[in-house]
Amino acid sequence: MPTRDALDQAAYINGQKVGYLRRLLALGIDYCLLILIGMIVTAIWRLLKLPTFGNDVFYYCLENGLYFVLLPVLWRGQTPGKALLRLKITAENAIAWRIFSRQFLLFFIILPSFQLWRITIDALVASGQTHLDIYLLLGGLAALPPVLFTGNFLLSWLFKKPQLFYEKLTKTQEMSLVQPQADHPLKNN
């Protein structure tokens, strides 16, 4: 039967790993919190009968820009979801600029590209058969970024390389903040 120290050592080693599930859970927590904040702000806005402005793209840019881009820069690489799961974005040097670049690339280029092909297909369907060849070309080009990102994710998952291309490009990575307790024997190792 394993000793308590062996179990603690195994738990500590597992806590140091930053897997995709842990990152996805942090993102899910952050989006739930962002939706809650958005609902509260919307309710207050409507109670005060303030005028509305902008469209869905404007609100996406405002919410995601403030929460996922600016907050990690100001909060040293963390969001509430990352803090709860003891994760942090780190960089080699010029940390704030690299974190900003990473988050901007992820939330304003990579993730929106997953919707671009759908918009192109919707335009194709709405136009009927007019300019079919152009829409098919645009649809193929629009599908390229999501396919490349998905391929990069699958290859990094398959080969156990946790750093995705946008992290390599910005020289950032996700780091675990799990540490052994101060009075624990693992702390001295």
FISEVO-956186 format. One record per residue: x, y, z of N, C-alpha, C in turn; residue number from 1; chain. Coordinates in nm, 3 decimals. Example, Ala and Ser with C-alpha at 12.3 -4.5 7.8 and 13.67 -1.06 7.14 Angstrom:
1.319	-0.569	0.780	1.230	-0.450	0.780	1.320	-0.330	0.780	1	A
1.285	-0.225	0.708	1.367	-0.106	0.714	1.290	0.003	0.787	2	A
***
This chain:
0.085	-0.118	0.000	0.000	0.000	0.000	0.090	0.125	0.000	1	A
0.056	0.225	-0.084	0.141	0.345	-0.091	0.131	0.428	0.036	2	A
0.239	0.495	0.068	0.241	0.581	0.186	0.174	0.713	0.153	3	A
0.146	0.790	0.256	0.086	0.922	0.238	0.179	1.012	0.158	4	A
0.310	1.004	0.187	0.405	1.087	0.113	0.409	1.051	-0.035	5	A
0.396	0.923	-0.068	0.395	0.881	-0.209	0.269	0.932	-0.279	6	A
0.156	0.926	-0.208	0.032	0.978	-0.264	0.040	1.130	-0.282	7	A
0.097	1.199	-0.181	0.114	1.344	-0.192	0.206	1.381	-0.307	8	A
0.313	1.305	-0.325	0.407	1.330	-0.434	0.337	1.315	-0.569	9	A
0.256	1.210	-0.584	0.184	1.186	-0.708	0.081	1.297	-0.734	10	A
0.012	1.340	-0.628	-0.086	1.448	-0.643	-0.017	1.579	-0.680	11	A
0.098	1.606	-0.620	0.172	1.728	-0.650	0.220	1.727	-0.796	12	A
0.271	1.615	-0.842	0.318	1.604	-0.981	0.201	1.624	-1.078	13	A
0.086	1.563	-1.048	-0.032	1.582	-1.133	-0.080	1.726	-1.128	14	A
-0.070	1.792	-1.015	-0.110	1.932	-1.002	-0.021	2.026	-1.081	15	A
0.104	1.987	-1.104	0.197	2.070	-1.181	0.169	2.065	-1.331	16	A
0.102	1.959	-1.377	0.071	1.946	-1.518	-0.044	2.039	-1.556	17	A
-0.028	2.107	-1.668	-0.134	2.195	-1.717	-0.190	2.130	-1.843	18	A
-0.295	2.054	-1.825	-0.357	1.984	-1.937	-0.465	2.068	-2.003	19	A
-0.511	2.020	-2.116	-0.614	2.093	-2.190	-0.747	2.095	-2.116	20	A
-0.778	1.990	-2.041	-0.903	1.988	-1.966	-0.905	2.099	-1.861	21	A
-0.796	2.115	-1.791	-0.786	2.219	-1.688	-0.797	2.358	-1.751	22	A
-0.733	2.376	-1.865	-0.741	2.504	-1.935	-0.883	2.531	-1.984	23	A
-0.949	2.427	-2.035	-1.085	2.441	-2.084	-1.183	2.470	-1.971	24	A
-1.163	2.406	-1.856	-1.247	2.433	-1.739	-1.231	2.579	-1.694	25	A
-1.108	2.630	-1.695	-1.085	2.770	-1.658	-1.156	2.862	-1.756	26	A
-1.151	2.830	-1.885	-1.219	2.910	-1.986	-1.370	2.905	-1.965	27	A
-1.423	2.787	-1.933	-1.566	2.773	-1.907	-1.611	2.854	-1.786	28	A
-1.532	2.851	-1.679	-1.562	2.931	-1.560	-1.561	3.079	-1.595	29	A
-1.461	3.120	-1.673	-1.451	3.260	-1.713	-1.570	3.303	-1.799	30	A
-1.612	3.218	-1.892	-1.726	3.255	-1.976	-1.855	3.259	-1.895	31	A
-1.873	3.168	-1.799	-1.991	3.173	-1.711	-1.992	3.303	-1.631	32	A
-1.877	3.341	-1.579	-1.866	3.466	-1.505	-1.891	3.586	-1.595	33	A
-1.839	3.582	-1.717	-1.860	3.691	-1.812	-2.008	3.704	-1.849	34	A
-2.077	3.592	-1.867	-2.221	3.595	-1.896	-2.297	3.655	-1.778	35	A
-2.261	3.615	-1.657	-2.325	3.669	-1.537	-2.304	3.820	-1.527	36	A
-2.180	3.865	-1.549	-2.151	4.008	-1.545	-2.231	4.081	-1.653	37	A
-2.235	4.022	-1.774	-2.312	4.082	-1.883	-2.460	4.094	-1.850	38	A
-2.517	3.992	-1.786	-2.658	3.998	-1.748	-2.683	4.106	-1.645	39	A
-2.594	4.120	-1.547	-2.610	4.222	-1.444	-2.599	4.362	-1.505	40	A
-2.498	4.382	-1.590	-2.481	4.513	-1.655	-2.602	4.546	-1.743	41	A
-2.652	4.447	-1.818	-2.769	4.468	-1.903	-2.891	4.503	-1.820	42	A
-2.912	4.434	-1.709	-3.027	4.462	-1.622	-3.019	4.604	-1.567	43	A
-2.903	4.642	-1.520	-2.885	4.779	-1.466	-2.906	4.881	-1.577	44	A
-2.850	4.852	-1.696	-2.863	4.943	-1.811	-3.011	4.965	-1.845	45	A
-3.088	4.856	-1.844	-3.230	4.867	-1.878	-3.310	4.934	-1.767	46	A
-3.274	4.908	-1.641	-3.343	4.974	-1.530	-3.321	5.124	-1.533	47	A
-3.203	5.167	-1.571	-3.174	5.310	-1.580	-3.224	5.371	-1.711	48	A
-3.278	5.286	-1.799	-3.332	5.327	-1.929	-3.231	5.406	-2.011	49	A
-3.108	5.355	-2.013	-3.002	5.417	-2.092	-3.014	5.369	-2.237	50	A
-2.974	5.451	-2.331	-2.985	5.410	-2.472	-2.885	5.299	-2.507	51	A
-2.927	5.211	-2.596	-2.836	5.105	-2.642	-2.764	5.152	-2.767	52	A
-2.650	5.096	-2.790	-2.571	5.131	-2.908	-2.488	5.010	-2.947	53	A
-2.437	5.012	-3.069	-2.352	4.904	-3.115	-2.431	4.784	-3.163	54	A
-2.359	4.676	-3.189	-2.419	4.551	-3.235	-2.347	4.436	-3.166	55	A
-2.374	4.313	-3.209	-2.315	4.197	-3.145	-2.162	4.196	-3.154	56	A
-2.109	4.239	-3.267	-1.963	4.243	-3.283	-1.902	4.343	-3.185	57	A
-1.967	4.458	-3.169	-1.918	4.558	-3.074	-1.917	4.502	-2.932	58	A
-2.026	4.436	-2.893	-2.033	4.381	-2.757	-1.933	4.268	-2.736	59	A
-1.914	4.184	-2.838	-1.812	4.079	-2.829	-1.675	4.142	-2.805	60	A
-1.641	4.243	-2.884	-1.510	4.308	-2.871	-1.495	4.375	-2.734	61	A
-1.600	4.440	-2.688	-1.594	4.508	-2.558	-1.578	4.407	-2.444	62	A
-1.665	4.309	-2.440	-1.662	4.211	-2.330	-1.532	4.130	-2.330	63	A
-1.499	4.070	-2.445	-1.381	3.986	-2.452	-1.253	4.066	-2.443	64	A
-1.256	4.188	-2.495	-1.138	4.274	-2.484	-1.108	4.310	-2.340	65	A
-1.211	4.347	-2.266	-1.190	4.383	-2.126	-1.157	4.262	-2.040	66	A
-1.235	4.154	-2.057	-1.221	4.039	-1.967	-1.102	3.950	-2.002	67	A
-1.088	3.913	-2.129	-0.987	3.814	-2.166	-0.855	3.874	-2.213	68	A
-0.854	4.001	-2.250	-0.729	4.061	-2.296	-0.673	4.155	-2.190	69	A
-0.753	4.251	-2.146	-0.703	4.351	-2.051	-0.686	4.295	-1.909	70	A
-0.782	4.217	-1.862	-0.774	4.162	-1.725	-0.648	4.078	-1.702	71	A
-0.612	3.984	-1.791	-0.488	3.909	-1.767	-0.362	3.996	-1.770	72	A
-0.364	4.102	-1.849	-0.248	4.193	-1.851	-0.236	4.265	-1.717	73	A
-0.348	4.312	-1.664	-0.347	4.385	-1.537	-0.332	4.293	-1.417	74	A
-0.378	4.169	-1.427	-0.378	4.077	-1.313	-0.268	3.973	-1.327	75	A
-0.159	4.008	-1.390	-0.038	3.926	-1.404	-0.065	3.786	-1.460	76	A
-0.138	3.781	-1.570	-0.158	3.655	-1.640	-0.272	3.569	-1.591	77	A
-0.362	3.625	-1.513	-0.472	3.544	-1.461	-0.607	3.608	-1.490	78	A
-0.707	3.522	-1.493	-0.847	3.560	-1.492	-0.905	3.489	-1.370	79	A
-1.028	3.520	-1.329	-1.084	3.447	-1.214	-1.087	3.295	-1.234	80	A
-1.117	3.248	-1.354	-1.118	3.104	-1.381	-0.979	3.043	-1.368	81	A
-0.879	3.112	-1.419	-0.741	3.064	-1.407	-0.697	3.066	-1.261	82	A
-0.732	3.171	-1.188	-0.695	3.180	-1.046	-0.759	3.068	-0.966	83	A
-0.885	3.038	-0.994	-0.955	2.932	-0.922	-0.890	2.796	-0.946	84	A
-0.844	2.773	-1.068	-0.780	2.645	-1.102	-0.628	2.652	-1.092	85	A
-0.579	2.758	-1.032	-0.436	2.779	-1.008	-0.353	2.771	-1.135	86	A
-0.394	2.850	-1.234	-0.322	2.862	-1.360	-0.279	3.006	-1.379	87	A
-0.177	3.024	-1.461	-0.127	3.157	-1.489	-0.060	3.155	-1.626	88	A
-0.075	3.265	-1.700	-0.005	3.279	-1.827	0.130	3.344	-1.795	89	A
0.237	3.283	-1.841	0.370	3.338	-1.819	0.437	3.363	-1.954	90	A
0.539	3.448	-1.950	0.613	3.481	-2.072	0.760	3.496	-2.037	91	A
0.843	3.487	-2.142	0.988	3.496	-2.121	1.031	3.634	-2.073	92	A
0.993	3.737	-2.148	1.024	3.875	-2.110	0.917	3.965	-2.168	93	A
0.914	4.090	-2.128	0.808	4.182	-2.170	0.672	4.115	-2.149	94	A
0.650	4.072	-2.026	0.536	3.987	-1.994	0.402	4.049	-2.034	95	A
0.377	4.174	-2.000	0.248	4.236	-2.028	0.221	4.239	-2.179	96	A
0.321	4.276	-2.257	0.303	4.282	-2.402	0.278	4.144	-2.460	97	A
0.350	4.043	-2.414	0.333	3.908	-2.467	0.197	3.850	-2.428	98	A
0.153	3.876	-2.306	0.021	3.829	-2.264	-0.088	3.897	-2.347	99	A
-0.074	4.028	-2.367	-0.170	4.102	-2.450	-0.175	4.042	-2.590	100	A
-0.058	4.017	-2.651	-0.052	3.963	-2.787	-0.116	3.824	-2.794	101	A
-0.086	3.741	-2.694	-0.141	3.605	-2.691	-0.293	3.608	-2.683	102	A
-0.344	3.685	-2.590	-0.488	3.690	-2.569	-0.560	3.754	-2.687	103	A
-0.501	3.859	-2.745	-0.561	3.923	-2.862	-0.566	3.825	-2.978	104	A
-0.458	3.754	-3.002	-0.452	3.656	-3.110	-0.557	3.546	-3.090	105	A
-0.570	3.499	-2.968	-0.664	3.391	-2.939	-0.810	3.437	-2.950	106	A
-0.845	3.550	-2.886	-0.985	3.590	-2.876	-1.034	3.681	-2.988	107	A
-0.943	3.737	-3.067	-0.986	3.825	-3.174	-0.949	3.776	-3.313	108	A
-0.869	3.670	-3.323	-0.835	3.616	-3.455	-0.871	3.468	-3.462	109	A
-0.818	3.386	-3.371	-0.837	3.241	-3.381	-0.982	3.200	-3.352	110	A
-1.035	3.234	-3.237	-1.171	3.191	-3.203	-1.277	3.250	-3.296	111	A
-1.270	3.378	-3.334	-1.370	3.428	-3.430	-1.361	3.360	-3.567	112	A
-1.245	3.308	-3.604	-1.233	3.243	-3.734	-1.321	3.118	-3.744	113	A
-1.361	3.063	-3.631	-1.450	2.948	-3.633	-1.590	2.986	-3.682	114	A
-1.626	3.115	-3.672	-1.756	3.163	-3.720	-1.751	3.211	-3.864	115	A
-1.632	3.243	-3.914	-1.618	3.303	-4.047	-1.668	3.211	-4.158	116	A
-1.636	3.083	-4.150	-1.682	2.992	-4.254	-1.833	2.979	-4.254	117	A
-1.894	2.983	-4.135	-2.041	2.974	-4.124	-2.107	3.095	-4.189	118	A
-2.049	3.213	-4.168	-2.102	3.334	-4.229	-2.093	3.326	-4.381	119	A
-1.982	3.271	-4.430	-1.964	3.256	-4.575	-2.066	3.158	-4.632	120	A
-2.090	3.048	-4.563	-2.190	2.950	-4.609	-2.329	3.012	-4.606	121	A
-2.362	3.089	-4.503	-2.492	3.158	-4.497	-2.510	3.252	-4.615	122	A
-2.402	3.325	-4.651	-2.409	3.416	-4.765	-2.429	3.337	-4.894	123	A
-2.366	3.222	-4.906	-2.381	3.137	-5.024	-2.526	3.090	-5.037	124	A
-2.583	3.043	-4.929	-2.721	2.995	-4.931	-2.817	3.108	-4.966	125	A
-2.793	3.226	-4.909	-2.880	3.341	-4.934	-2.873	3.388	-5.079	126	A
-2.757	3.371	-5.143	-2.742	3.420	-5.280	-2.791	3.319	-5.384	127	A
-2.826	3.201	-5.342	-2.866	3.098	-5.438	-2.744	3.043	-5.509	128	A
-2.751	3.031	-5.639	-2.639	2.978	-5.717	-2.551	3.088	-5.775	129	A
-2.582	3.214	-5.746	-2.504	3.324	-5.799	-2.364	3.325	-5.738	130	A
-2.263	3.331	-5.823	-2.123	3.336	-5.782	-2.083	3.219	-5.692	131	A
-2.130	3.101	-5.726	-2.102	2.981	-5.647	-1.952	2.957	-5.632	132	A
-1.878	2.975	-5.742	-1.734	2.950	-5.736	-1.663	3.044	-5.640	133	A
-1.703	3.168	-5.634	-1.641	3.266	-5.543	-1.672	3.229	-5.398	134	A
-1.798	3.194	-5.371	-1.835	3.158	-5.235	-1.767	3.030	-5.188	135	A
-1.751	2.934	-5.279	-1.681	2.812	-5.241	-1.534	2.840	-5.211	136	A
-1.472	2.926	-5.290	-1.334	2.966	-5.264	-1.323	3.039	-5.130	137	A
-1.412	3.134	-5.106	-1.411	3.207	-4.978	-1.441	3.115	-4.861	138	A
-1.533	3.021	-4.881	-1.565	2.925	-4.774	-1.445	2.838	-4.741	139	A
-1.373	2.795	-4.845	-1.253	2.714	-4.823	-1.145	2.793	-4.751	140	A
-1.125	2.917	-4.792	-1.026	3.002	-4.725	-1.067	3.033	-4.581	141	A
-1.197	3.053	-4.559	-1.246	3.082	-4.424	-1.235	2.960	-4.333	142	A
-1.243	2.840	-4.391	-1.232	2.717	-4.311	-1.087	2.684	-4.278	143	A
-0.993	2.744	-4.347	-0.852	2.712	-4.327	-0.802	2.741	-4.184	144	A
-0.824	2.860	-4.127	-0.774	2.883	-3.989	-0.830	2.786	-3.885	145	A
-0.962	2.758	-3.882	-1.009	2.660	-3.784	-0.952	2.520	-3.804	146	A
-0.935	2.481	-3.931	-0.878	2.348	-3.959	-0.733	2.342	-3.911	147	A
-0.656	2.447	-3.939	-0.517	2.449	-3.895	-0.507	2.452	-3.742	148	A
-0.591	2.531	-3.676	-0.589	2.536	-3.530	-0.627	2.401	-3.471	149	A
-0.731	2.339	-3.525	-0.774	2.208	-3.476	-0.664	2.105	-3.498	150	A
-0.600	2.109	-3.614	-0.489	2.017	-3.641	-0.374	2.039	-3.545	151	A
-0.341	2.166	-3.517	-0.235	2.197	-3.421	-0.270	2.145	-3.283	152	A
-0.394	2.163	-3.242	-0.440	2.114	-3.112	-0.429	1.962	-3.105	153	A
-0.479	1.893	-3.208	-0.476	1.746	-3.207	-0.334	1.692	-3.207	154	A
-0.247	1.752	-3.286	-0.107	1.706	-3.289	-0.037	1.732	-3.155	155	A
-0.061	1.849	-3.096	0.004	1.876	-2.967	-0.052	1.786	-2.858	156	A
-0.178	1.752	-2.866	-0.238	1.661	-2.768	-0.184	1.520	-2.789	157	A
-0.174	1.478	-2.913	-0.125	1.344	-2.945	0.021	1.325	-2.903	158	A
0.104	1.425	-2.928	0.246	1.415	-2.897	0.282	1.473	-2.760	159	A
0.180	1.507	-2.679	0.199	1.556	-2.541	0.288	1.681	-2.535	160	A
0.269	1.772	-2.630	0.338	1.901	-2.631	0.231	2.006	-2.600	161	A
0.229	2.058	-2.476	0.117	2.142	-2.434	0.114	2.284	-2.492	162	A
0.216	2.324	-2.566	0.220	2.461	-2.616	0.164	2.466	-2.758	163	A
0.058	2.544	-2.778	-0.003	2.559	-2.910	0.070	2.667	-2.989	164	A
0.039	2.678	-3.119	0.116	2.767	-3.207	0.109	2.913	-3.164	165	A
-0.007	2.960	-3.116	-0.017	3.100	-3.077	0.065	3.127	-2.951	166	A
0.085	3.025	-2.869	0.170	3.041	-2.751	0.317	3.042	-2.790	167	A
0.354	2.960	-2.886	0.492	2.961	-2.936	0.522	3.094	-3.003	168	A
0.427	3.144	-3.079	0.445	3.270	-3.151	0.465	3.388	-3.054	169	A
0.392	3.388	-2.945	0.403	3.498	-2.848	0.497	3.465	-2.732	170	A
0.559	3.346	-2.735	0.652	3.301	-2.631	0.587	3.306	-2.491	171	A
0.466	3.252	-2.486	0.394	3.241	-2.359	0.359	3.096	-2.334	172	A
0.319	3.067	-2.211	0.271	2.933	-2.177	0.185	2.940	-2.053	173	A
0.106	2.836	-2.033	0.024	2.824	-1.912	0.109	2.754	-1.807	174	A
0.107	2.808	-1.687	0.187	2.752	-1.578	0.095	2.719	-1.461	175	A
0.124	2.610	-1.394	0.048	2.572	-1.276	0.104	2.645	-1.155	176	A
0.015	2.690	-1.069	0.055	2.756	-0.944	0.039	2.664	-0.824	177	A
0.017	2.534	-0.848	0.002	2.437	-0.741	0.138	2.420	-0.673	178	A
0.140	2.441	-0.543	0.261	2.428	-0.463	0.230	2.342	-0.341	179	A
0.329	2.267	-0.292	0.305	2.192	-0.169	0.288	2.289	-0.052	180	A
0.219	2.244	0.051	0.198	2.328	0.168	0.331	2.357	0.235	181	A
0.339	2.470	0.306	0.465	2.516	0.366	0.524	2.415	0.464	182	A
0.442	2.345	0.540	0.494	2.252	0.639	0.504	2.109	0.585	183	A
0.486	2.090	0.456	0.487	1.958	0.397	0.629	1.918	0.357	184	A
0.667	1.790	0.372	0.803	1.747	0.336	0.836	1.768	0.187	185	A
0.737	1.772	0.100	0.764	1.793	-0.043	0.815	1.934	-0.069	186	A
0.782	2.028	0.017	0.826	2.167	0.000	0.977	2.177	0.008	187	A
1.041	2.090	0.082	1.187	2.095	0.100	1.261	2.028	-0.016	188	A
1.190	1.954	-0.103	1.257	1.883	-0.215	1.285	1.975	-0.330	189	A
***
